[in-house]
Each structure stands twice: as C-alpha cells, then as structure tokens.
Amino acid sequence: MTNQIFSGRTLIVAFEGWNDAAEAASGAAKYIAEATGVESVASVDPEDYYDFQFARPTVFFDEAGIRQLSWPNTELLAPTAASRTEHAEYANICVMLGVEPSRRWRAFTEEVLEMVTDREIDTVVFLGAMLAEVPHTRPIGVSATSQNEAAREQLGVERSHYEGQVGILTVLGQAFEANNIATIALWASVPHYVHNAPSPKAMLSLVAELEKHLGVSFDRSALAEQAFTWERGVDEISLADEDMAAYVTELEKKHDEAESVQASGDFLANEFEKFLRQNDTEKGIEGETGDEGESK
C-alpha cells in the first residue's frame, strides 16, 4: 500500500559523481527509468553547468553507424503515454538523471526547481551511495532520512543531523523543501574495497527500498542475477588474496555484532556521517596542496 506522502506525483533523483559510489544510485535510477518506460521531457543546457575537462563527453555509433557525441547532462524523464496506459501504477513516477554539475550550483538548482514545479511533483526521493566499512557478503544496507516532518511521521524515518560539506542532492533538497515539496533520501552503503566497478547488489537494495516506500513493484530478476554474479566474482577475488579474505571476515564479524546490538538504521547513519567527514578531510588536504577544485 502506498504511503500518503507518495500519493501524488513522485520524482526519483540520482546524480553521477560524488553522491554515487560504485554507480549504485545512478544505476538504480536507470533501472527504474527503463522499467517504467520514460522519455525525456526537460533538460538543462550542459554548457552552463559542466566543466567538460572534468565530465567529458563520450562518442558512440548510433543505429545507422553514424558517430555521435553524448554530452554530460541532467534530464527529467516521465512515462510515455503508452507506458501510462500499459502500467497505470507507474503513471506518477518520474526520474531525474544527471551528472553532478561543476559550477553555478545555485542557478542549476533554480532551473531544476522550475522543471520540477512545472511537472507538479509532490514528493522527491533522492538516491545516493556511499563507501563504507561493510562486507560484500551481507545484504547491502540502505539508510533513509528526511528533513520533512510529515514524511518522517508517515515513513518512520529519522532526520539527518549531519553538518559539513554536501553534494548537489542536499542543495536541491533544501530548495525543494523551501517550496513545499517533500523529500526523502535513500543512501546505500557500498563496500569500500570494491568501489572501482558498478555494484548491482547495491542497486538492487535501492530499488527494493524504493518499492517498499512507493508501494509498487518492478521486475528485479535481471538485476538480482547481476547482483549474484557480482558477489560471486568478489568472493573469487577475496579467496585468492589472504589479506583481503581476512579483512572481509573481520568486517563480517563487526557487521553481525552491530546487527545484534543495534538497529541497522543507527549503524548506517553512523557510517554515513563517517563517510562525509572523511570526505571533508580529504578535500581539506587537497586544498593545502594546491589541488582544490573550482568553487561550487
């Protein structure tokens, strides 16, 4: 059954970049976009917000064999008429996919806010993924927080008390809430020692958590198969490396002890704040060595 907070039009948002460890958030959003049969209804001009030396365009061949360029962008996707007819349960689900902008975040936020209000979005779900000291052999945990009082009461989630540097998700969230658009943030914890490749297991956890809140179901069979293959692949790598195998065993022990002593939500919240503070420290070191990036 759908929660009242999700009774209207809902937008699922994910950005590649800082908020997207192992491509879990963007991968989950892409999976949902494909499942719901969406089309692009609005987008930003990439020239205004992206540094193409940082977020580079890619080249590909289209169906006619013609070489094309794909530029980093942010798009709002909505179900097509055919999709709404075939799957009425997806009619009110929209998806926003993009790359975290390199500059002019306030102007970017204003433009995205206009796109969202034009589509009469009632609720926004942000997807994120963070690196954490968790084992790949256990279920990927997802923490849920909201700055919206009504959402917290209906969904039984906590308010984030984090203070420090943030990504574009937080900036957008502040703007949405200021304009009476309820928001909730779902963050998956990705094992930090396998972050170099996409994690379908983390994507699967985010999709499953979304299903619980939205009161809908998606066909997760293909993603579940990919997650199984991913976990077996990491198993093989760890078994071939004694140090890694010992480390995974240690993480399993800590994880199981934490699960037996406290609720997983508290554990994930602590990991989340630890991840953000570590990121603050790393950025501070970069600034001291003269490698600080462009101000946001």
C-alpha positions in Angstrom: 0.0 0.0 0.0 1.4 3.4 -1.0 2.1 5.9 1.9 0.1 9.1 1.8 3.3 11.0 1.2 3.7 9.2 -2.1 0.0 9.5 -3.2 0.8 12.2 -5.8 3.5 12.6 -8.4 6.9 11.3 -7.3 10.3 12.1 -8.7 13.3 9.8 -8.2 16.6 11.7 -8.5 20.2 10.4 -8.9 23.4 12.1 -10.0 26.6 10.5 -11.1 29.7 11.8 -9.2 30.3 12.4 -5.5 26.9 11.0 -4.5 27.2 7.8 -6.5 29.7 5.2 -5.1 30.0 2.2 -7.5 27.3 3.8 -9.7 24.7 2.3 -7.3 22.4 5.4 -7.2 22.5 6.2 -10.9 22.3 2.5 -11.8 19.2 2.1 -9.7 17.6 5.2 -11.3 18.4 4.0 -14.8 16.9 0.6 -14.0 13.7 2.2 -12.8 13.6 4.5 -15.8 13.8 1.6 -18.1 11.2 -0.4 -16.2 8.7 2.5 -16.2 9.2 3.3 -19.9 10.1 7.0 -19.8 11.0 9.7 -22.2 12.9 13.0 -21.8 10.5 15.9 -21.1 13.1 18.6 -20.0 16.8 19.1 -19.6 19.4 21.7 -18.7 21.9 23.2 -21.1 25.2 21.4 -20.3 27.3 24.4 -21.5 26.1 26.4 -18.5 26.9 24.0 -15.7 29.6 21.4 -16.7 33.4 21.5 -17.0 33.9 19.2 -19.9 37.5 18.5 -18.8 36.1 17.0 -15.7 32.9 15.5 -17.0 33.9 14.6 -20.6 31.6 13.9 -23.5 31.6 10.4 -24.9 31.5 9.3 -28.5 29.4 6.4 -29.8 27.9 5.0 -33.0 24.1 5.2 -33.5 21.9 2.5 -35.1 22.8 3.9 -38.5 26.5 3.6 -37.8 27.0 7.3 -37.6 29.4 8.6 -35.0 27.7 10.8 -32.4 28.6 12.7 -29.2 26.9 12.4 -25.9 27.3 15.3 -23.5 27.0 15.2 -19.7 23.6 16.5 -18.9 20.7 16.4 -16.4 17.3 15.3 -17.8 13.8 15.0 -16.3 12.2 11.8 -17.6 8.4 10.9 -17.5 6.4 7.9 -18.6 5.3 7.9 -22.1 1.6 7.7 -23.0 1.9 4.1 -24.0 3.7 3.3 -20.7 1.0 5.0 -18.6 -1.7 3.0 -20.4 0.1 -0.3 -20.0 1.3 0.3 -16.5 -1.0 2.6 -14.6 0.9 2.0 -11.4 3.9 3.8 -12.9 2.0 6.8 -14.2 3.0 9.1 -11.4 6.7 8.1 -11.2 9.2 10.4 -12.9 13.0 10.1 -12.9 15.7 12.7 -13.0 19.2 11.5 -14.1 22.3 13.6 -14.4 25.9 14.3 -13.7 26.7 16.5 -10.7 27.3 20.0 -12.1 30.8 21.5 -12.0 29.7 25.2 -11.5 26.8 27.6 -10.9 25.0 25.3 -8.5 22.5 28.0 -7.4 21.5 28.7 -11.0 21.4 25.0 -11.7 19.1 24.5 -8.6 16.7 27.2 -9.8 16.5 25.7 -13.2 15.8 22.2 -11.8 13.3 23.6 -9.4 11.4 25.2 -12.3 11.4 21.8 -14.2 10.0 20.0 -11.1 7.3 22.6 -10.3 6.2 22.6 -14.0 5.6 18.8 -13.7 3.7 19.3 -10.5 5.9 17.0 -8.5 4.7 16.4 -4.9 7.5 14.3 -3.5 11.2 13.7 -4.4 13.2 10.7 -3.5 17.0 11.2 -3.7 19.2 8.2 -4.3 22.8 8.1 -3.1 25.5 5.7 -2.4 28.5 5.9 0.0 31.6 3.9 0.6 31.5 2.2 4.0 33.3 -0.5 6.0 30.8 -3.2 5.3 31.2 -6.7 3.9 30.1 -7.6 0.4 28.7 -10.9 1.7 25.9 -9.3 3.7 22.8 -7.5 2.5 23.6 -4.0 1.3 22.0 -1.7 3.9 20.1 1.4 2.9 19.6 4.3 5.3 16.5 6.6 4.9 16.3 10.1 6.2 14.1 13.1 5.6 14.0 16.8 6.6 10.3 16.8 6.1 8.2 16.3 9.3 5.2 14.8 7.6 7.4 12.3 5.7 9.3 11.3 8.9 6.0 10.6 10.7 4.4 8.6 7.9 7.6 6.7 6.9 9.1 6.2 10.3 12.5 7.6 9.3 14.9 9.9 11.1 16.1 13.4 10.4 19.7 13.8 9.2 21.8 15.8 11.8 24.9 15.9 9.6 26.8 19.1 9.4 29.6 19.5 6.8 30.3 19.5 3.1 27.5 18.2 0.9 26.7 17.3 -2.7 24.1 18.6 -5.2 21.4 16.3 -3.6 21.4 18.3 -0.4 21.4 21.6 -2.2 18.4 20.5 -4.3 16.7 19.1 -1.2 16.9 22.4 0.6 15.3 24.2 -2.4 12.5 21.6 -2.8 11.6 21.7 0.9 11.6 25.5 0.8 9.0 25.2 -1.9 6.8 22.7 -0.1 8.0 19.7 -2.0 8.6 16.8 0.4 11.9 14.9 0.2 13.4 11.7 1.4 16.9 10.5 0.9 17.9 6.8 0.5 21.6 6.0 0.7 23.2 2.6 0.1 26.4 1.5 1.8 28.9 0.1 -0.7 31.9 -2.0 0.5 34.8 0.4 0.0 37.2 -2.3 -1.2 35.1 -3.0 -4.3 34.2 0.5 -5.4 36.0 0.6 -8.7 33.3 -1.3 -10.6 29.5 -0.9 -10.6 27.7 -2.7 -7.8 24.4 -4.3 -9.0 23.9 -5.6 -5.4 23.7 -2.0 -4.1 21.5 -1.0 -7.0 19.2 -3.9 -6.1 18.9 -2.8 -2.5 18.0 0.8 -3.5 15.3 -0.5 -5.9 13.9 -2.8 -3.2 13.8 0.1 -0.7 12.0 2.3 -3.3 9.4 -0.4 -3.8 8.7 -0.5 -0.1 8.1 3.2 0.1 6.3 3.7 -3.2 4.0 0.7 -2.9 4.8 -0.6 -6.4 6.9 -3.4 -7.7 9.4 -3.7 -10.5 10.8 -6.7 -12.3 14.1 -7.1 -10.4 15.0 -10.5 -11.9 17.8 -9.3 -14.2 19.2 -7.1 -11.5 19.1 -9.9 -9.0 21.0 -12.1 -11.4 23.7 -9.4 -11.9 24.0 -9.0 -8.1 24.5 -12.7 -7.6 27.2 -12.7 -10.3 28.9 -9.7 -8.8 29.0 -11.2 -5.3 30.4 -14.5 -6.6 33.1 -12.5 -8.5 34.2 -10.6 -5.4 34.2 -13.9 -3.5 36.7 -15.3 -6.0 38.9 -12.3 -5.7 38.9 -12.4 -1.9 39.6 -16.1 -1.8 42.7 -15.6 -3.9 44.0 -12.9 -1.6 44.7 -14.0 2.0 44.8 -10.4 3.4 41.6 -9.5 1.7 39.9 -12.7 2.9 40.9 -11.9 6.4 39.7 -8.4 6.1 36.3 -9.5 4.8 36.0 -12.0 7.7 36.7 -9.1 10.2 34.1 -6.9 8.5 31.5 -9.8 8.7 32.2 -10.2 12.4 31.8 -6.5 13.1 28.7 -6.3 10.9 27.0 -9.2 12.6 27.8 -7.9 16.1 26.4 -4.5 15.2 23.2 -6.1 13.9 22.7 -8.0 17.1 23.3 -4.9 19.3 21.6 -2.1 17.5 19.2 -1.4 14.7 20.7 -1.3 11.2 19.5 2.2 10.7 21.7 3.5 13.5 24.7 1.7 12.2 24.2 3.0 8.6 23.7 6.6 9.9 27.0 6.4 11.7 28.7 5.0 8.6 27.1 7.8 6.5 28.4 10.6 8.8 31.8 8.9 8.9 31.9 8.9 5.1 31.0 12.6 4.9 33.6 13.7 7.5 36.3 11.7 5.8 35.4 13.4 2.5 35.7 16.8 4.3 39.2 15.8 5.5 40.3 14.7 2.0 39.1 18.0 0.5 41.0 19.9 3.1 44.2 18.1 2.3 43.7 18.8 -1.4 43.3 22.5 -0.7 46.5 22.6 1.3 48.4 21.0 -1.6 47.0 23.4 -4.1 44.7 20.9 -5.9 41.5 22.4 -4.8 38.8 22.3 -7.5 36.5 25.1 -8.7 34.3 26.6 -6.0 30.7 25.5 -6.0 
